[in-house]
Amino acid sequence: MTIKELLIQEIDDASDPLLVEVLDFLQFLKTKQAEDKTDILEAREALASVAAEGTVPWEALKAEVGL
C-alpha cells in the first residue's frame, strides 16, 4: 500500500474534529516547507553576493541599520 493509500484509509476512519487538526497540521507543514525553500534560496543568494562583492565591515553594517 502506498503512503497516500494509507493516509486515505486513516482519514476514512477519523472523526471530523481530528480531521480539522490533521488538515491544519498539513497546511502548516506545506507553508513551513515553502518558507524553508525561500530561506535556503535567500541564504544562497547572500553567499553568492559575499563571494562576488566581499564582506561589509561590522561597523559599516551597524551604521547602516542605525546601531
Phi and psi restraints in degrees (value plus and minus 20) as a CYANA .aco file:
   2 THR   PHI     -98.6   -58.6
   2 THR   PSI     146.1   186.1
   3 ILE   PHI     -82.3   -42.3
   3 ILE   PSI     -58.1   -18.1
   4 LYS   PHI     -84.4   -44.4
   4 LYS   PSI     -61.3   -21.3
   5 GLU   PHI     -84.7   -44.7
   5 GLU   PSI     -60.4   -20.4
   6 LEU   PHI     -83.7   -43.7
   6 LEU   PSI     -61.6   -21.6
   7 LEU   PHI     -83.0   -43.0
   7 LEU   PSI     -64.5   -24.5
   8 ILE   PHI     -80.8   -40.8
   8 ILE   PSI     -61.0   -21.0
   9 GLN   PHI     -82.0   -42.0
   9 GLN   PSI     -64.9   -24.9
  10 GLU   PHI     -85.6   -45.6
  10 GLU   PSI     -59.4   -19.4
  11 ILE   PHI     -81.9   -41.9
  11 ILE   PSI     -61.9   -21.9
  12 ASP   PHI     -80.4   -40.4
  12 ASP   PSI     -50.1   -10.1
  13 ASP   PHI    -113.3   -73.3
  13 ASP   PSI     -26.5    13.5
  14 ALA   PHI    -108.5   -68.5
  14 ALA   PSI     133.0   173.0
  15 SER   PHI     -97.9   -57.9
  15 SER   PSI     140.1   180.1
  16 ASP   PHI     -80.0   -40.0
  16 ASP   PSI     -63.7   -23.7
  17 PRO   PHI     -79.9   -39.9
  17 PRO   PSI     -57.9   -17.9
  18 LEU   PHI     -87.9   -47.9
  18 LEU   PSI     -58.6   -18.6
  19 LEU   PHI     -83.3   -43.3
  19 LEU   PSI     -55.5   -15.5
  20 VAL   PHI     -81.0   -41.0
  20 VAL   PSI     -64.3   -24.3
  21 GLU   PHI     -86.2   -46.2
  21 GLU   PSI     -60.8   -20.8
  22 VAL   PHI     -83.7   -43.7
  22 VAL   PSI     -64.3   -24.3
  23 LEU   PHI     -81.7   -41.7
  23 LEU   PSI     -64.9   -24.9
  24 ASP   PHI     -79.8   -39.8
  24 ASP   PSI     -63.9   -23.9
  25 PHE   PHI     -86.4   -46.4
  25 PHE   PSI     -61.6   -21.6
  26 LEU   PHI     -82.5   -42.5
  26 LEU   PSI     -63.0   -23.0
  27 GLN   PHI     -84.5   -44.5
  27 GLN   PSI     -58.7   -18.7
  28 PHE   PHI     -80.2   -40.2
  28 PHE   PSI     -66.9   -26.9
  29 LEU   PHI     -82.5   -42.5
  29 LEU   PSI     -60.8   -20.8
  30 LYS   PHI     -85.3   -45.3
  30 LYS   PSI     -60.7   -20.7
  31 THR   PHI     -85.4   -45.4
  31 THR   PSI     -64.2   -24.2
  32 LYS   PHI     -81.0   -41.0
  32 LYS   PSI     -61.9   -21.9
  33 GLN   PHI     -82.6   -42.6
  33 GLN   PSI     -62.8   -22.8
  34 ALA   PHI     -84.2   -44.2
  34 ALA   PSI     -61.7   -21.7
  35 GLU   PHI     -84.9   -44.9
  35 GLU   PSI     -59.4   -19.4
  36 ASP   PHI     -82.3   -42.3
  36 ASP   PSI     -62.2   -22.2
  37 LYS   PHI     -82.6   -42.6
  37 LYS   PSI     -61.3   -21.3
  38 THR   PHI     -84.2   -44.2
  38 THR   PSI     -63.9   -23.9
  39 ASP   PHI     -80.6   -40.6
  39 ASP   PSI     -62.3   -22.3
  40 ILE   PHI     -84.7   -44.7
  40 ILE   PSI     -63.6   -23.6
  41 LEU   PHI     -81.0   -41.0
  41 LEU   PSI     -65.0   -25.0
  42 GLU   PHI     -84.3   -44.3
  42 GLU   PSI     -58.0   -18.0
  43 ALA   PHI     -85.8   -45.8
  43 ALA   PSI     -61.2   -21.2
  44 ARG   PHI     -83.7   -43.7
  44 ARG   PSI     -61.0   -21.0
  45 GLU   PHI     -83.2   -43.2
  45 GLU   PSI     -60.1   -20.1
  46 ALA   PHI     -84.8   -44.8
  46 ALA   PSI     -62.0   -22.0
  47 LEU   PHI     -84.0   -44.0
  47 LEU   PSI     -60.2   -20.2
  48 ALA   PHI     -84.8   -44.8
  48 ALA   PSI     -58.7   -18.7
  49 SER   PHI     -84.6   -44.6
  49 SER   PSI     -63.5   -23.5
  50 VAL   PHI     -83.4   -43.4
  50 VAL   PSI     -61.2   -21.2
  51 ALA   PHI     -85.2   -45.2
  51 ALA   PSI     -57.9   -17.9
  52 ALA   PHI    -100.7   -60.7
  52 ALA   PSI     -58.9   -18.9
  53 GLU   PHI    -128.4   -88.4
  53 GLU   PSI     -33.5     6.5
  54 GLY   PHI      68.8   108.8
  54 GLY   PSI    -196.0  -156.0
  55 THR   PHI    -118.0   -78.0
  55 THR   PSI     145.4   185.4
  56 VAL   PHI    -124.5   -84.5
  56 VAL   PSI     113.4   153.4
  57 PRO   PHI     -79.6   -39.6
  57 PRO   PSI     124.1   164.1
  58 TRP   PHI     -76.4   -36.4
  58 TRP   PSI     -62.7   -22.7
  59 GLU   PHI     -84.2   -44.2
  59 GLU   PSI     -58.1   -18.1
  60 ALA   PHI     -86.7   -46.7
  60 ALA   PSI     -59.0   -19.0
  61 LEU   PHI     -85.5   -45.5
  61 LEU   PSI     -64.5   -24.5
  62 LYS   PHI     -80.9   -40.9
  62 LYS   PSI     -61.4   -21.4
  63 ALA   PHI     -85.7   -45.7
  63 ALA   PSI     -57.2   -17.2
  64 GLU   PHI     -85.2   -45.2
  64 GLU   PSI     -56.8   -16.8
  65 VAL   PHI    -114.9   -74.9
  65 VAL   PSI     -17.8    22.2
  66 GLY   PHI      60.7   100.7
  66 GLY   PSI      13.9    53.9
